Amino acid sequence: MLALRLTRAARPAVQLRRLLVAAASGGTGFLLLGALGYALGHPQTPGAAVLRLVWCLVPLAATVYFALAVARTDPGTRPRQGLSAVGLGPAQLMAISALTTALSAALGSMLALLVFLHLRGDLTGMPFDGAAAQFLAADQPLPLPAALTLLALVPVCASTTVAVALRPRDPRRPAKATRAFGHFGAYGHSAPRETFGAYGRFGARLLAPAGSRGAAGRTETAQQALPEATSPGGADSGVPDQDDADQAGIPATLPPPREAPVGLPWGIATVAAGLAVQAYAGRTTPAPDLTDLPVEAFTVLVGWVLTALGLVLASPGLTHLCGRVLQSVRPGALRLLAGRVLMAEATRIGRPLGVVCAVASAAYALTVLYDGPAPSFGPLTTLGALVVTGSTVATLLTAATEARQCRADTIAALLRLGAPAAMLRGAAALRAAALLAVFGPLTLVIANLAALPMAH
């Protein structure tokens, strides 16, 4: 009931995103039912039916990814102060978010079932003069358990993914243990190092337990009274005590700087592997027709999946690199702000941007660069392309919305300090131009390399 109340009381923008999840789920469910109808109408070719079902994994993955992005930006299930006191801790909010996602996906699946039954003529007669009877197996009885099992894939996968991604985590990073060695023959343990001057500082040994006058006892007592110095060599650099730091409002330990994403080399290698698989599939003569789903088409699918995975792995590193380039060579306030935001949001923006790049390169290669016979795209192929393209673009826009929500406090602080709104809009335009300048040519290069073996 609480999930239903939060769903009903959400803002129009949130409701629109949930309806888009329901629409993507409905399209994916109809594709799954279409694969079932093809299997019913062509029992003599089970391999082609299985390959059609395998091709449905692409829109299924795009729909689940979009549902996860929408769940991340849902303000109704965001942890806030005071909610744990009324029984809405992080685990409960995660469960509500997963249930809301399941409701949206189930709504789309039910609509897909109604449309499928209507096109088959099972509800009100055969519409469109029986044009859909050929690929929906209208003359065969529909196995309802199989249809319901296929329709349950999207809600189950989406809610499970949301529950795993939004599970409660400990925000504190585990401390790295260091081995300390005492006198000859002593066993090494994980006590932190003792800084210079900590032993003789006033009050450093008052809290030491009885009998612990060794090196380990002195180290633990000093660490309780004073944080470890951060100067090279472990020298005492005048770091204040914990009480003084608390009174001054200064944190005792500063957060580590944000590191660059490390997936760029792995992404490049995965993209190269995917292009190699597609080149191997393009050796057949004639080139494989993706609409008839031969065995070679499965190889093409594997190649595109590897290419998309490589772009997803490499895109955060490329986004971080764009931020560094914007800040190079004596940057001003505009370039500095745009570059820092790109570096901070490299992972959140880079991954959906890589998916969009992979989908755009695949569509460009199939429709523009393919020199073979023009492929005849049927209604199910067109629906699958619309679901994948719409879900990936909507995921990118949703990730941009999430990034803006995370920067709301920073934007408010800049406006309070007197930063003009035109500068913030200029920084956003500069970020978009930098990403387009990098990922636009990358999309064209990937599309040309992918279509080159298919054209010959």
KARA-V854502 format. One record per residue. RES is the residue in three letters. OMEGA is omega in radians with two decimals (NA if undefined). NEAR is the number of other C-alpha atoms within 12 Angstrom. Layout:
# KARA-V854502
RES:OMEGA:NEAR, RES:OMEGA:NEAR
This chain:
# KARA-V854502
MET:3.13:11, LEU:3.10:19, ALA:3.10:26, LEU:3.11:18, ARG:3.10:13, LEU:3.10:22, THR:-3.10:31, ARG:-3.06:17, ALA:-3.11:17, ALA:3.13:21, ARG:-3.12:15, PRO:3.13:13, ALA:3.11:18, VAL:3.10:29, GLN:3.10:25, LEU:3.11:20, ARG:3.10:35, ARG:3.07:39, LEU:3.06:28, LEU:3.05:33, VAL:3.10:46, ALA:3.12:37, ALA:3.10:34, ALA:3.10:47, SER:3.10:51, GLY:3.09:39, GLY:3.11:45, THR:3.10:49, GLY:3.10:45, PHE:3.08:45, LEU:3.09:45, LEU:3.08:44, LEU:3.06:45, GLY:3.05:44, ALA:3.07:38, LEU:3.10:40, GLY:3.09:38, TYR:3.12:34, ALA:3.10:29, LEU:-3.11:29, GLY:-3.12:24, HIS:-3.13:22, PRO:-3.13:16, GLN:3.14:11, THR:-3.13:17, PRO:-3.14:19, GLY:3.11:21, ALA:3.11:28, ALA:3.12:29, VAL:3.13:26, LEU:3.04:31, ARG:3.10:36, LEU:3.10:31, VAL:3.10:26, TRP:3.10:36, CYS:3.10:37, LEU:3.13:30, VAL:3.05:35, PRO:3.08:39, LEU:3.12:40, ALA:3.12:34, ALA:3.13:41, THR:3.13:49, VAL:3.11:41, TYR:3.09:40, PHE:3.10:48, ALA:3.09:50, LEU:3.11:44, ALA:3.11:41, VAL:3.12:45, ALA:3.12:44, ARG:-3.08:39, THR:-3.13:34, ASP:-3.11:39, PRO:-3.12:25, GLY:-3.13:29, THR:3.11:35, ARG:3.14:28, PRO:3.11:25, ARG:-3.12:15, GLN:3.09:12, GLY:-3.12:11, LEU:3.13:17, SER:-3.14:15, ALA:3.12:11, VAL:3.07:12, GLY:3.13:14, LEU:3.08:23, GLY:-3.14:21, PRO:3.14:26, ALA:3.14:23, GLN:3.10:25, LEU:3.06:33, MET:3.13:33, ALA:3.10:29, ILE:3.12:34, SER:3.11:44, ALA:3.13:36, LEU:3.09:32, THR:3.08:45, THR:3.11:47, ALA:3.11:38, LEU:3.13:30, SER:-3.14:42, ALA:3.12:44, ALA:3.07:36, LEU:3.09:29, GLY:3.13:33, SER:3.11:38, MET:3.08:30, LEU:3.09:26, ALA:3.11:33, LEU:3.13:34, LEU:3.12:24, VAL:3.13:27, PHE:3.11:37, LEU:3.12:31, HIS:3.12:23, LEU:3.08:30, ARG:-3.09:32, GLY:-3.12:26, ASP:-3.08:22, LEU:-3.04:15, THR:-3.10:14, GLY:-3.07:16, MET:3.11:22, PRO:3.07:19, PHE:3.09:13, ASP:3.09:12, GLY:-3.11:18, ALA:-3.11:16, ALA:-3.08:27, ALA:-3.05:27, GLN:-3.07:23, PHE:3.09:30, LEU:3.11:36, ALA:-3.09:30, ALA:-3.13:29, ASP:-3.14:20, GLN:3.07:21, PRO:-3.09:19, LEU:3.05:26, PRO:-3.05:17, LEU:3.10:15, PRO:3.11:13, ALA:3.13:19, ALA:3.13:29, LEU:3.10:25, THR:3.11:19, LEU:-3.14:35, LEU:3.14:38, ALA:-3.11:32, LEU:-3.07:35, VAL:3.11:48, PRO:-3.12:40, VAL:-3.13:30, CYS:-3.12:31, ALA:-3.13:39, SER:3.11:37, THR:3.11:28, THR:3.11:31, VAL:3.14:35, ALA:3.14:29, VAL:-3.09:19, ALA:-3.09:23, LEU:3.13:29, ARG:-3.12:24, PRO:3.12:18, ARG:3.07:13, ASP:-3.10:8, PRO:-3.13:8, ARG:3.11:9, ARG:3.13:10, PRO:-3.13:8, ALA:3.12:10, LYS:-3.12:9, ALA:3.09:12, THR:-3.12:13, ARG:3.10:15, ALA:-3.09:19, PHE:3.13:20, GLY:-3.11:20, HIS:-3.07:11, PHE:3.13:7, GLY:3.13:7, ALA:-3.12:13, TYR:-3.13:13, GLY:3.12:17, HIS:-2.99:16, SER:3.10:17, ALA:3.14:24, PRO:-3.09:28, ARG:3.08:31, GLU:-3.11:34, THR:-3.13:32, PHE:3.13:25, GLY:-3.11:21, ALA:-3.08:32, TYR:-3.06:28, GLY:-3.13:16, ARG:-3.09:20, PHE:3.09:15, GLY:-3.07:17, ALA:-3.06:27, ARG:-3.09:27, LEU:-3.09:20, LEU:-3.10:20, ALA:3.12:23, PRO:-3.12:15, ALA:3.11:12, GLY:-3.14:12, SER:-3.14:16, ARG:3.12:18, GLY:-3.12:20, ALA:-3.12:27, ALA:3.14:29, GLY:3.11:26, ARG:-3.11:35, THR:-3.13:35, GLU:3.14:31, THR:3.12:34, ALA:3.14:34, GLN:3.08:28, GLN:-3.09:23, ALA:-2.99:30, LEU:3.02:35, PRO:-3.07:33, GLU:3.12:32, ALA:-3.09:26, THR:3.14:20, SER:-3.14:14, PRO:3.10:11, GLY:3.13:13, GLY:-3.11:19, ALA:3.14:17, ASP:-3.07:22, SER:3.08:19, GLY:3.10:18, VAL:-3.09:26, PRO:3.09:23, ASP:-3.13:29, GLN:-3.14:21, ASP:3.12:17, ASP:3.14:16, ALA:3.12:18, ASP:3.13:13, GLN:3.14:12, ALA:-3.13:12, GLY:-3.12:12, ILE:3.12:15, PRO:-3.12:17, ALA:3.13:22, THR:3.13:21, LEU:3.12:11, PRO:-3.14:11, PRO:3.11:8, PRO:-3.12:8, ARG:-3.11:17, GLU:3.12:17, ALA:3.07:25, PRO:-3.02:27, VAL:-3.05:21, GLY:-3.08:28, LEU:3.11:29, PRO:3.11:20, TRP:3.11:23, GLY:3.11:28, ILE:3.12:27, ALA:3.14:21, THR:3.07:27, VAL:3.10:38, ALA:3.10:27, ALA:3.11:25, GLY:3.09:31, LEU:3.09:39, ALA:3.10:28, VAL:3.10:29, GLN:3.08:38, ALA:3.08:29, TYR:3.11:26, ALA:-3.14:34, GLY:3.12:31, ARG:-3.13:20, THR:3.14:21, THR:-0.03:15, PRO:-3.14:18, ALA:-3.08:32, PRO:3.08:33, ASP:-3.04:29, LEU:-3.13:32, THR:3.11:26, ASP:3.03:24, LEU:2.99:27, PRO:-3.12:26, VAL:3.14:24, GLU:3.13:29, ALA:3.08:30, PHE:3.08:32, THR:3.08:30, VAL:3.11:37, LEU:3.11:32, VAL:3.12:30, GLY:3.12:33, TRP:3.10:42, VAL:3.09:32, LEU:3.12:30, THR:3.11:40, ALA:3.11:43, LEU:3.10:35, GLY:3.10:33, LEU:3.09:44, VAL:3.13:38, LEU:-3.06:34, ALA:-3.03:40, SER:3.06:45, PRO:3.09:38, GLY:3.09:38, LEU:3.09:39, THR:3.09:46, HIS:3.11:38, LEU:3.06:34, CYS:3.09:36, GLY:3.10:35, ARG:-3.14:28, VAL:3.11:26, LEU:-3.11:31, GLN:-3.09:26, SER:3.03:16, VAL:3.00:10, ARG:-3.09:12, PRO:3.00:17, GLY:-3.10:16, ALA:-3.10:19, LEU:-3.13:26, ARG:3.13:30, LEU:3.13:28, LEU:3.14:31, ALA:3.14:37, GLY:3.14:34, ARG:3.12:33, VAL:3.10:37, LEU:3.11:43, MET:-3.12:33, ALA:-3.09:30, GLU:-3.05:38, ALA:-3.11:41, THR:-3.08:33, ARG:-3.12:35, ILE:-3.01:38, GLY:-3.08:40, ARG:3.07:37, PRO:3.07:39, LEU:3.05:43, GLY:3.09:43, VAL:3.10:42, VAL:3.10:38, CYS:3.13:39, ALA:3.14:45, VAL:3.14:38, ALA:3.12:35, SER:3.09:34, ALA:3.13:37, ALA:3.14:28, TYR:-3.13:24, ALA:-3.09:28, LEU:-3.01:32, THR:-3.04:22, VAL:-3.00:21, LEU:-3.10:26, TYR:-3.08:29, ASP:-3.13:19, GLY:3.08:24, PRO:-3.07:18, ALA:-3.14:17, PRO:3.13:19, SER:-3.11:16, PHE:3.11:17, GLY:-3.12:17, PRO:3.12:20, LEU:3.08:31, THR:3.09:30, THR:3.11:20, LEU:3.11:26, GLY:3.10:39, ALA:3.11:31, LEU:3.14:27, VAL:-3.11:38, VAL:-3.12:39, THR:3.14:32, GLY:-3.13:32, SER:-3.13:41, THR:3.10:41, VAL:3.10:31, ALA:3.09:35, THR:3.11:41, LEU:3.11:31, LEU:3.11:25, THR:3.08:36, ALA:3.06:34, ALA:3.07:32, THR:3.09:26, GLU:3.11:26, ALA:3.11:29, ARG:3.08:24, GLN:3.13:20, CYS:3.14:21, ARG:-3.07:21, ALA:3.13:14, ASP:3.12:13, THR:3.12:19, ILE:3.12:25, ALA:3.11:18, ALA:3.11:13, LEU:3.11:18, LEU:3.08:16, ARG:3.12:12, LEU:3.08:11, GLY:3.11:13, ALA:3.14:20, PRO:3.12:18, ALA:3.10:17, ALA:3.12:13, MET:3.10:22, LEU:3.07:27, ARG:3.09:17, GLY:3.09:20, ALA:3.09:29, ALA:3.10:27, ALA:3.12:20, LEU:3.08:28, ARG:3.13:37, ALA:3.13:26, ALA:3.13:22, ALA:3.10:28, LEU:3.12:35, LEU:3.13:22, ALA:-3.14:18, VAL:-3.02:27, PHE:3.07:32, GLY:3.06:23, PRO:3.11:17, LEU:3.10:27, THR:3.13:33, LEU:3.14:26, VAL:3.13:24, ILE:3.14:37, ALA:3.12:35, ASN:3.13:29, LEU:3.14:32, ALA:-3.10:41, ALA:-3.08:34, LEU:3.10:27, PRO:3.14:29, MET:-3.10:36, ALA:-3.10:30, HIS:NA:22
